[in-house]
Amino acid sequence: MTELTVKERFAFRFIFNEKRVYQRWYGRFLLFGTDYGRLRRVVARIGDWRKWCEVWTAEGDEVYRTAERALAQGSQGKARALFHEAVACYHAGQHIFFIDSRQKEATQEKARESYTRALSLYNETEKPVRVDIPYRGVSIPGYLRKADTEGRPLIIFVNGMDNIKEAEGHHFGSVFNRQGFNFFTFDGPGQGEMWSSLKFDARDYHTAVSAVIDWFEQQPPCGIDLGRIGLVGFSLGGYLAPEAAARDSRVKCTAGNSGLVYIGGIRGLKQLNPIWQRGVTYITGCETLEEALPQFNYDIEDAPALRSPLLFFHAGRDEVMPSPKRHADKMVSWAKGETTLKYMEDAEHCTMNYLDEVFPEILDWFMRELRM
């Protein structure tokens, strides 16, 4: 485990608890498949943030074993659901647990294994299809959900700092797929499965998104309308998706949520929530913020102006960044196409306490913009 500062030891022991912090994450954990009762039981057992990953990983192991028993008894539906819930437990455990990279990566690998087991229990028509896209001598790993009708648009989900394609990516895909969209989720440089092969660099992340689109264009006709491509991203992805769309005219519209749209040098990095400061060094593969600065110092206004439609949500009570309204206003000032800002004063990061309103609005917006 990385050596903690005195401030971090105090925060992780006395501030990181359900009343102050964990309850803000409930919406997110429920979204990607954690049962509410299990969530409350597990959190109640965690008295110290430093045990967060360990306790959630143990819970995931137990759910995984229960899934295996169900499968041995012939209950494939139950087993599939439980393998997905094990993924959710493992993802919750590794989520922003940047203080021990070996523990984090081991738990993430368990999430990938459990996801593969779940997919083995799908029929071929509904099964997410694994895709590995060549990129700079390595591969961008992802999963494609095909619409059941040919000629439908493609939505590409751009990960945030600590999403993984097997958790949020899978459940976002289920929502979009039910509405008739093709949906692709992937781990980009510095994210999820790709972290071990290539680290994050904000200066050229957009090239990974373009490589994904290139790959689709190079495939034999597969029933996807590549003239109607949309991007969606939450958190850091709320910046990365619009920035990538501005650099690739094949993207017809973009929805972003709670994007951190500028940094402001080392001073800006040090104003981030301390746990996300560790996230910056983790995804860039650096030891210090100063070392990470070249890879994580950006400003949306340095990118070409976005000319395609943008739907952008931001949260007034965002705990990740200072001055969220300034980030929202900066994004809207930069975008020169048809732009809609939804600034929710009492929403938390990624509008997680309003997703019952936000997600349907995003779906309706994409259906209008992509002429569904």
C-alpha positions as a Markdown table, in Angstrom:
| # | Residue | x | y | z |
|---|---|---|---|---|
| 1 | Met | 0.0 | 0.0 | 0.0 |
| 2 | Thr | 1.3 | 3.5 | -0.9 |
| 3 | Glu | 2.5 | 5.4 | 2.1 |
| 4 | Leu | -0.2 | 7.9 | 3.2 |
| 5 | Thr | 0.3 | 11.4 | 4.3 |
| 6 | Val | -0.8 | 12.5 | 7.8 |
| 7 | Lys | -3.7 | 14.3 | 6.2 |
| 8 | Glu | -4.8 | 11.2 | 4.3 |
| 9 | Arg | -4.5 | 8.9 | 7.3 |
| 10 | Phe | -6.8 | 11.3 | 9.2 |
| 11 | Ala | -9.2 | 11.6 | 6.3 |
| 12 | Phe | -9.4 | 7.9 | 5.6 |
| 13 | Arg | -9.9 | 7.0 | 9.2 |
| 14 | Phe | -12.4 | 9.7 | 10.4 |
| 15 | Ile | -13.9 | 11.4 | 7.3 |
| 16 | Phe | -14.4 | 8.6 | 4.8 |
| 17 | Asn | -17.5 | 7.0 | 6.2 |
| 18 | Glu | -21.1 | 6.4 | 5.3 |
| 19 | Lys | -22.5 | 9.7 | 6.7 |
| 20 | Arg | -20.0 | 12.0 | 5.0 |
| 21 | Val | -18.9 | 10.1 | 1.9 |
| 22 | Tyr | -20.1 | 6.6 | 1.1 |
| 23 | Gln | -23.8 | 7.5 | 0.8 |
| 24 | Arg | -23.0 | 9.8 | -2.1 |
| 25 | Trp | -21.8 | 6.8 | -4.1 |
| 26 | Tyr | -25.0 | 4.7 | -3.6 |
| 27 | Gly | -26.6 | 5.8 | -6.8 |
| 28 | Arg | -23.6 | 4.9 | -8.8 |
| 29 | Phe | -23.2 | 1.5 | -7.2 |
| 30 | Leu | -26.8 | 0.7 | -7.6 |
| 31 | Leu | -26.7 | 1.7 | -11.2 |
| 32 | Phe | -24.1 | -0.9 | -12.1 |
| 33 | Gly | -25.8 | -3.8 | -10.4 |
| 34 | Thr | -25.1 | -3.8 | -6.6 |
| 35 | Asp | -28.1 | -4.9 | -4.6 |
| 36 | Tyr | -29.2 | -2.2 | -2.1 |
| 37 | Gly | -29.3 | -4.6 | 0.8 |
| 38 | Arg | -25.9 | -6.0 | 0.1 |
| 39 | Leu | -24.5 | -2.4 | -0.3 |
| 40 | Arg | -25.8 | -1.5 | 3.1 |
| 41 | Arg | -24.5 | -4.7 | 4.7 |
| 42 | Val | -21.0 | -4.4 | 3.2 |
| 43 | Val | -20.6 | -0.7 | 4.0 |
| 44 | Ala | -21.6 | -1.3 | 7.6 |
| 45 | Arg | -18.5 | -3.6 | 7.9 |
| 46 | Ile | -16.1 | -1.0 | 6.7 |
| 47 | Gly | -14.8 | 1.2 | 9.5 |
| 48 | Asp | -11.7 | 2.4 | 7.7 |
| 49 | Trp | -11.3 | 3.4 | 4.1 |
| 50 | Arg | -8.0 | 1.4 | 3.9 |
| 51 | Lys | -10.1 | -1.8 | 4.2 |
| 52 | Trp | -12.6 | -0.8 | 1.5 |
| 53 | Cys | -11.1 | -2.8 | -1.3 |
| 54 | Glu | -10.4 | -5.8 | 0.9 |
| 55 | Val | -13.9 | -6.1 | 2.3 |
| 56 | Trp | -15.7 | -5.6 | -1.1 |
| 57 | Thr | -13.4 | -8.1 | -2.8 |
| 58 | Ala | -14.2 | -10.7 | -0.1 |
| 59 | Glu | -17.9 | -10.0 | -0.8 |
| 60 | Gly | -17.4 | -10.4 | -4.5 |
| 61 | Asp | -15.6 | -13.7 | -3.9 |
| 62 | Glu | -18.6 | -15.0 | -1.9 |
| 63 | Val | -21.1 | -13.9 | -4.6 |
| 64 | Tyr | -18.9 | -15.5 | -7.2 |
| 65 | Arg | -18.9 | -18.8 | -5.3 |
| 66 | Thr | -22.7 | -18.6 | -4.9 |
| 67 | Ala | -23.0 | -18.1 | -8.7 |
| 68 | Glu | -20.9 | -21.2 | -9.3 |
| 69 | Arg | -23.1 | -23.3 | -7.0 |
| 70 | Ala | -26.2 | -22.0 | -8.8 |
| 71 | Leu | -24.6 | -23.0 | -12.1 |
| 72 | Ala | -23.7 | -26.5 | -10.8 |
| 73 | Gln | -27.4 | -26.9 | -9.9 |
| 74 | Gly | -28.6 | -25.9 | -13.3 |
| 75 | Ser | -29.8 | -22.4 | -12.5 |
| 76 | Gln | -28.2 | -20.5 | -15.3 |
| 77 | Gly | -30.3 | -17.4 | -15.0 |
| 78 | Lys | -29.5 | -17.0 | -11.3 |
| 79 | Ala | -25.8 | -17.8 | -12.0 |
| 80 | Arg | -25.6 | -15.1 | -14.7 |
| 81 | Ala | -27.2 | -12.5 | -12.4 |
| 82 | Leu | -24.9 | -13.4 | -9.6 |
| 83 | Phe | -21.8 | -13.3 | -11.8 |
| 84 | His | -22.8 | -9.7 | -12.8 |
| 85 | Glu | -23.3 | -8.8 | -9.1 |
| 86 | Ala | -19.9 | -10.2 | -8.3 |
| 87 | Val | -18.6 | -7.8 | -11.0 |
| 88 | Ala | -20.4 | -5.0 | -9.2 |
| 89 | Cys | -18.8 | -5.9 | -5.9 |
| 90 | Tyr | -15.3 | -6.1 | -7.3 |
| 91 | His | -15.8 | -2.8 | -9.1 |
| 92 | Ala | -17.1 | -1.1 | -6.0 |
| 93 | Gly | -14.0 | -2.4 | -4.2 |
| 94 | Gln | -11.5 | -1.1 | -6.7 |
| 95 | His | -13.4 | 2.1 | -7.3 |
| 96 | Ile | -11.0 | 5.1 | -6.7 |
| 97 | Phe | -8.9 | 2.8 | -4.5 |
| 98 | Phe | -5.7 | 4.4 | -5.7 |
| 99 | Ile | -3.7 | 3.8 | -2.5 |
| 100 | Asp | -2.7 | 0.2 | -3.5 |
| 101 | Ser | -2.3 | -0.4 | -7.2 |
| 102 | Arg | -1.6 | -4.1 | -6.8 |
| 103 | Gln | -4.7 | -4.7 | -4.7 |
| 104 | Lys | -6.7 | -2.6 | -7.1 |
| 105 | Glu | -5.5 | -4.4 | -10.2 |
| 106 | Ala | -6.1 | -7.9 | -8.7 |
| 107 | Thr | -9.6 | -7.0 | -7.8 |
| 108 | Gln | -10.2 | -5.5 | -11.3 |
| 109 | Glu | -9.0 | -8.7 | -12.8 |
| 110 | Lys | -11.5 | -10.6 | -10.8 |
| 111 | Ala | -14.2 | -8.3 | -12.2 |
| 112 | Arg | -13.1 | -9.2 | -15.7 |
| 113 | Glu | -13.1 | -12.9 | -15.0 |
| 114 | Ser | -16.6 | -12.8 | -13.4 |
| 115 | Tyr | -17.9 | -10.8 | -16.4 |
| 116 | Thr | -16.6 | -13.4 | -18.8 |
| 117 | Arg | -18.4 | -16.1 | -16.8 |
| 118 | Ala | -21.6 | -14.1 | -17.0 |
| 119 | Leu | -21.3 | -13.6 | -20.8 |
| 120 | Ser | -20.8 | -17.3 | -21.2 |
| 121 | Leu | -24.5 | -17.7 | -20.1 |
| 122 | Tyr | -26.0 | -15.4 | -22.7 |
| 123 | Asn | -27.6 | -16.5 | -25.9 |
| 124 | Glu | -25.7 | -15.4 | -29.0 |
| 125 | Thr | -28.2 | -12.7 | -30.1 |
| 126 | Glu | -28.0 | -10.7 | -26.8 |
| 127 | Lys | -24.4 | -11.4 | -25.8 |
| 128 | Pro | -22.0 | -8.5 | -25.7 |
| 129 | Val | -19.2 | -9.2 | -28.2 |
| 130 | Arg | -15.6 | -8.8 | -27.2 |
| 131 | Val | -13.6 | -6.5 | -29.5 |
| 132 | Asp | -9.8 | -5.8 | -29.4 |
| 133 | Ile | -8.8 | -2.8 | -31.6 |
| 134 | Pro | -5.2 | -2.4 | -32.6 |
| 135 | Tyr | -3.7 | 0.9 | -31.3 |
| 136 | Arg | -0.1 | 1.9 | -31.0 |
| 137 | Gly | 1.2 | -1.6 | -30.7 |
| 138 | Val | -1.3 | -2.7 | -28.1 |
| 139 | Ser | -5.1 | -3.2 | -28.1 |
| 140 | Ile | -8.1 | -1.1 | -27.0 |
| 141 | Pro | -10.4 | -3.7 | -25.4 |
| 142 | Gly | -14.1 | -3.3 | -25.6 |
| 143 | Tyr | -17.6 | -4.8 | -25.9 |
| 144 | Leu | -20.2 | -4.2 | -28.6 |
| 145 | Arg | -23.9 | -4.5 | -28.0 |
| 146 | Lys | -25.7 | -4.9 | -31.3 |
| 147 | Ala | -29.2 | -3.5 | -31.8 |
| 148 | Asp | -31.8 | -6.1 | -32.9 |
| 149 | Thr | -32.7 | -4.0 | -35.9 |
| 150 | Glu | -30.2 | -3.1 | -38.7 |
| 151 | Gly | -29.4 | 0.4 | -39.7 |
| 152 | Arg | -29.5 | 1.8 | -36.1 |
| 153 | Pro | -27.0 | 4.4 | -34.8 |
| 154 | Leu | -23.9 | 3.7 | -32.7 |
| 155 | Ile | -23.3 | 5.1 | -29.3 |
| 156 | Ile | -19.7 | 5.0 | -28.0 |
| 157 | Phe | -19.3 | 5.3 | -24.2 |
| 158 | Val | -16.1 | 7.2 | -23.1 |
| 159 | Asn | -14.9 | 6.1 | -19.7 |
| 160 | Gly | -14.0 | 8.4 | -16.8 |
| 161 | Met | -11.0 | 8.1 | -14.5 |
| 162 | Asp | -12.2 | 4.9 | -12.8 |
| 163 | Asn | -15.0 | 3.3 | -14.8 |
| 164 | Ile | -14.5 | -0.1 | -16.2 |
| 165 | Lys | -16.3 | -1.5 | -19.3 |
| 166 | Glu | -17.6 | -4.5 | -17.4 |
| 167 | Ala | -19.5 | -2.5 | -14.8 |
| 168 | Glu | -20.9 | 1.0 | -15.7 |
| 169 | Gly | -20.1 | 0.3 | -19.4 |
| 170 | His | -22.2 | -2.9 | -19.3 |
| 171 | His | -25.2 | -1.4 | -17.6 |
| 172 | Phe | -25.2 | 1.8 | -19.6 |
| 173 | Gly | -25.1 | -0.5 | -22.7 |
| 174 | Ser | -28.2 | -2.4 | -21.4 |
| 175 | Val | -30.1 | 0.9 | -21.1 |
| 176 | Phe | -29.1 | 2.1 | -24.6 |
| 177 | Asn | -29.5 | -1.3 | -26.2 |
| 178 | Arg | -33.1 | -1.6 | -24.9 |
| 179 | Gln | -33.9 | 1.7 | -26.8 |
| 180 | Gly | -32.6 | 0.2 | -30.0 |
| 181 | Phe | -29.0 | 1.7 | -30.2 |
| 182 | Asn | -25.8 | -0.1 | -31.0 |
| 183 | Phe | -23.5 | 0.5 | -28.1 |
| 184 | Phe | -19.7 | 0.2 | -27.7 |
| 185 | Thr | -17.9 | 0.5 | -24.3 |
| 186 | Phe | -14.1 | 0.3 | -24.0 |
| 187 | Asp | -11.2 | 0.9 | -21.7 |
| 188 | Gly | -8.9 | 3.6 | -23.1 |
| 189 | Pro | -5.3 | 4.4 | -22.2 |
| 190 | Gly | -4.9 | 4.5 | -18.5 |
| 191 | Gln | -8.3 | 3.0 | -17.8 |
| 192 | Gly | -9.3 | -0.4 | -16.7 |
| 193 | Glu | -7.8 | -3.3 | -18.6 |
| 194 | Met | -5.7 | -1.0 | -20.8 |
| 195 | Trp | -3.9 | 0.6 | -17.8 |
| 196 | Ser | -1.3 | -2.1 | -17.7 |
| 197 | Ser | -0.3 | -1.6 | -21.4 |
| 198 | Leu | -0.7 | 2.2 | -22.0 |
| 199 | Lys | -1.1 | 5.0 | -19.5 |
| 200 | Phe | -3.4 | 8.1 | -19.8 |
| 201 | Asp | -2.4 | 11.2 | -21.6 |
| 202 | Ala | -5.0 | 13.9 | -22.0 |
| 203 | Arg | -3.2 | 15.4 | -25.0 |
| 204 | Asp | -4.0 | 12.6 | -27.3 |
| 205 | Tyr | -6.7 | 10.5 | -25.7 |
| 206 | His | -9.0 | 11.6 | -28.6 |
| 207 | Thr | -6.8 | 9.5 | -31.0 |
| 208 | Ala | -8.1 | 6.3 | -29.2 |
| 209 | Val | -11.7 | 7.4 | -29.8 |
| 210 | Ser | -10.9 | 8.0 | -33.5 |
| 211 | Ala | -9.2 | 4.6 | -33.6 |
| 212 | Val | -12.4 | 3.0 | -32.4 |
| 213 | Ile | -14.4 | 4.7 | -35.2 |
| 214 | Asp | -11.7 | 3.7 | -37.7 |
| 215 | Trp | -12.1 | 0.1 | -36.7 |
| 216 | Phe | -15.8 | 0.1 | -37.2 |
| 217 | Glu | -15.4 | 1.7 | -40.7 |
| 218 | Gln | -12.9 | -1.0 | -41.6 |
| 219 | Gln | -15.3 | -3.9 | -40.8 |
| 220 | Pro | -17.5 | -5.6 | -43.4 |
| 221 | Pro | -21.0 | -4.2 | -43.4 |
| 222 | Cys | -22.5 | -5.1 | -40.0 |
| 223 | Gly | -25.9 | -3.4 | -39.9 |
| 224 | Ile | -24.7 | -0.3 | -38.0 |
| 225 | Asp | -25.3 | 3.1 | -39.4 |
| 226 | Leu | -21.9 | 4.8 | -39.1 |
| 227 | Gly | -23.3 | 8.0 | -40.4 |
| 228 | Arg | -25.0 | 8.4 | -37.0 |
| 229 | Ile | -22.4 | 8.1 | -34.3 |
| 230 | Gly | -22.9 | 9.7 | -30.8 |
| 231 | Leu | -20.5 | 9.9 | -27.8 |
| 232 | Val | -21.4 | 9.9 | -24.2 |
| 233 | Gly | -19.1 | 10.3 | -21.2 |
| 234 | Phe | -19.4 | 10.8 | -17.4 |
| 235 | Ser | -16.9 | 12.5 | -15.1 |
| 236 | Leu | -13.5 | 12.7 | -16.8 |
| 237 | Gly | -15.3 | 11.2 | -19.8 |
| 238 | Gly | -17.6 | 14.2 | -19.7 |
| 239 | Tyr | -14.6 | 16.2 | -20.9 |
| 240 | Leu | -13.0 | 13.5 | -23.0 |
| 241 | Ala | -16.1 | 12.8 | -25.1 |
| 242 | Pro | -16.8 | 16.4 | -26.3 |
| 243 | Glu | -13.1 | 17.0 | -26.8 |
| 244 | Ala | -12.8 | 13.9 | -29.0 |
| 245 | Ala | -16.0 | 14.9 | -30.9 |
| 246 | Ala | -14.5 | 18.3 | -31.7 |
| 247 | Arg | -11.6 | 16.6 | -33.4 |
| 248 | Asp | -13.5 | 14.0 | -35.3 |
| 249 | Ser | -16.3 | 15.1 | -37.6 |
| 250 | Arg | -17.7 | 11.6 | -37.8 |
| 251 | Val | -19.2 | 12.1 | -34.4 |
| 252 | Lys | -22.6 | 13.7 | -34.9 |
| 253 | Cys | -23.6 | 14.6 | -31.3 |
| 254 | Thr | -22.3 | 14.2 | -27.7 |
| 255 | Ala | -23.7 | 14.0 | -24.2 |
| 256 | Gly | -21.3 | 14.8 | -21.3 |
| 257 | Asn | -21.9 | 14.8 | -17.6 |
| 258 | Ser | -19.8 | 16.5 | -14.9 |
| 259 | Gly | -16.7 | 17.0 | -17.0 |
| 260 | Leu | -13.6 | 18.4 | -15.5 |
| 261 | Val | -12.9 | 20.7 | -18.4 |
| 262 | Tyr | -9.7 | 22.5 | -17.4 |
| 263 | Ile | -6.9 | 21.9 | -14.9 |
| 264 | Gly | -5.0 | 25.1 | -14.4 |
| 265 | Gly | -1.5 | 23.7 | -13.8 |
| 266 | Ile | -0.1 | 22.3 | -10.7 |
| 267 | Arg | -2.1 | 24.6 | -8.6 |
| 268 | Gly | -5.3 | 23.3 | -10.2 |
| 269 | Leu | -4.3 | 19.7 | -9.6 |
| 270 | Lys | -3.7 | 20.4 | -5.9 |
| 271 | Gln | -7.2 | 21.9 | -5.6 |
| 272 | Leu | -8.8 | 18.6 | -6.6 |
| 273 | Asn | -10.3 | 16.3 | -4.0 |
| 274 | Pro | -7.2 | 14.4 | -2.5 |
| 275 | Ile | -8.5 | 11.0 | -3.6 |
| 276 | Trp | -8.6 | 12.2 | -7.2 |
| 277 | Gln | -5.2 | 13.6 | -6.9 |
| 278 | Arg | -4.0 | 10.1 | -6.4 |
| 279 | Gly | -6.2 | 9.1 | -9.3 |
| 280 | Val | -4.2 | 11.5 | -11.5 |
| 281 | Thr | -0.9 | 9.9 | -10.6 |
| 282 | Tyr | -2.4 | 6.4 | -11.0 |
| 283 | Ile | -3.8 | 6.7 | -14.5 |
| 284 | Thr | -0.7 | 8.5 | -15.8 |
| 285 | Gly | 1.7 | 6.1 | -14.2 |
| 286 | Cys | 3.5 | 8.8 | -12.4 |
| 287 | Glu | 4.8 | 9.2 | -8.8 |
| 288 | Thr | 3.9 | 12.8 | -8.2 |
| 289 | Leu | 1.5 | 15.4 | -9.5 |
| 290 | Glu | 4.4 | 17.4 | -10.8 |
| 291 | Glu | 5.5 | 14.5 | -12.9 |
| 292 | Ala | 1.9 | 13.8 | -14.1 |
| 293 | Leu | 1.3 | 17.4 | -15.1 |
| 294 | Pro | 2.3 | 17.2 | -18.8 |
| 295 | Gln | -0.2 | 14.3 | -19.2 |
| 296 | Phe | -3.0 | 15.9 | -17.1 |
| 297 | Asn | -2.9 | 19.6 | -17.7 |
| 298 | Tyr | -5.5 | 20.6 | -20.3 |
| 299 | Asp | -8.1 | 23.2 | -21.1 |
| 300 | Ile | -11.1 | 22.5 | -23.3 |
| 301 | Glu | -10.6 | 25.9 | -24.9 |
| 302 | Asp | -7.3 | 24.7 | -26.4 |
| 303 | Ala | -9.2 | 22.1 | -28.5 |
| 304 | Pro | -10.9 | 23.1 | -31.8 |
| 305 | Ala | -14.4 | 24.4 | -31.1 |
| 306 | Leu | -17.1 | 21.8 | -31.1 |
| 307 | Arg | -19.5 | 22.3 | -34.0 |
| 308 | Ser | -21.9 | 19.4 | -33.5 |
| 309 | Pro | -24.7 | 19.3 | -30.9 |
| 310 | Leu | -23.8 | 18.9 | -27.2 |
| 311 | Leu | -26.0 | 18.1 | -24.2 |
| 312 | Phe | -24.0 | 18.8 | -21.1 |
| 313 | Phe | -24.9 | 18.2 | -17.4 |
| 314 | His | -23.1 | 19.6 | -14.4 |
| 315 | Ala | -23.6 | 19.4 | -10.7 |
| 316 | Gly | -23.6 | 22.3 | -8.3 |
| 317 | Arg | -22.5 | 20.1 | -5.3 |
| 318 | Asp | -19.8 | 18.3 | -7.2 |
| 319 | Glu | -17.3 | 17.1 | -4.6 |
| 320 | Val | -14.6 | 16.2 | -7.1 |
| 321 | Met | -13.7 | 19.7 | -8.4 |
| 322 | Pro | -13.8 | 23.3 | -7.1 |
| 323 | Ser | -16.1 | 25.8 | -8.8 |
| 324 | Pro | -18.2 | 23.3 | -10.9 |
| 325 | Lys | -20.3 | 26.2 | -12.3 |
| 326 | Arg | -17.1 | 27.6 | -13.9 |
| 327 | His | -16.4 | 24.3 | -15.6 |
| 328 | Ala | -20.0 | 24.2 | -16.9 |
| 329 | Asp | -19.8 | 27.8 | -18.2 |
| 330 | Lys | -16.4 | 27.2 | -19.8 |
| 331 | Met | -17.7 | 24.1 | -21.7 |
| 332 | Val | -20.7 | 26.0 | -23.0 |
| 333 | Ser | -18.6 | 29.0 | -24.1 |
| 334 | Trp | -16.3 | 26.7 | -26.0 |
| 335 | Ala | -19.0 | 24.7 | -27.8 |
| 336 | Lys | -20.2 | 26.5 | -31.0 |
| 337 | Gly | -22.8 | 24.1 | -32.2 |
| 338 | Glu | -26.3 | 23.6 | -30.8 |
| 339 | Thr | -25.6 | 23.4 | -27.0 |
| 340 | Thr | -27.9 | 22.5 | -24.1 |
| 341 | Leu | -26.6 | 23.0 | -20.5 |
| 342 | Lys | -28.4 | 21.3 | -17.6 |
| 343 | Tyr | -26.8 | 22.7 | -14.5 |
| 344 | Met | -28.4 | 21.1 | -11.4 |
| 345 | Glu | -27.6 | 23.2 | -8.3 |
| 346 | Asp | -28.1 | 20.4 | -5.7 |
| 347 | Ala | -26.8 | 17.5 | -7.7 |
| 348 | Glu | -23.7 | 15.6 | -6.8 |
| 349 | His | -20.9 | 14.4 | -9.0 |
| 350 | Cys | -22.2 | 13.0 | -12.3 |
| 351 | Thr | -25.7 | 14.0 | -11.1 |
| 352 | Met | -25.9 | 10.6 | -9.4 |
| 353 | Asn | -28.7 | 11.7 | -7.1 |
| 354 | Tyr | -30.8 | 12.6 | -10.2 |
| 355 | Leu | -30.1 | 9.8 | -12.6 |
| 356 | Asp | -33.8 | 8.8 | -12.7 |
| 357 | Glu | -34.3 | 12.1 | -14.6 |
| 358 | Val | -30.9 | 12.5 | -16.3 |
| 359 | Phe | -30.7 | 9.1 | -18.0 |
| 360 | Pro | -34.1 | 9.2 | -19.7 |
| 361 | Glu | -33.3 | 12.8 | -20.9 |
| 362 | Ile | -30.0 | 11.7 | -22.4 |
| 363 | Leu | -31.7 | 8.8 | -24.2 |
| 364 | Asp | -34.5 | 11.1 | -25.5 |
| 365 | Trp | -31.9 | 13.6 | -26.7 |
| 366 | Phe | -29.9 | 11.0 | -28.6 |
| 367 | Met | -33.1 | 9.6 | -30.2 |
| 368 | Arg | -33.9 | 13.1 | -31.5 |
| 369 | Glu | -30.4 | 14.0 | -32.6 |
| 370 | Leu | -29.7 | 10.7 | -34.3 |
| 371 | Arg | -33.2 | 10.5 | -35.8 |
| 372 | Met | -34.3 | 7.3 | -34.2 |
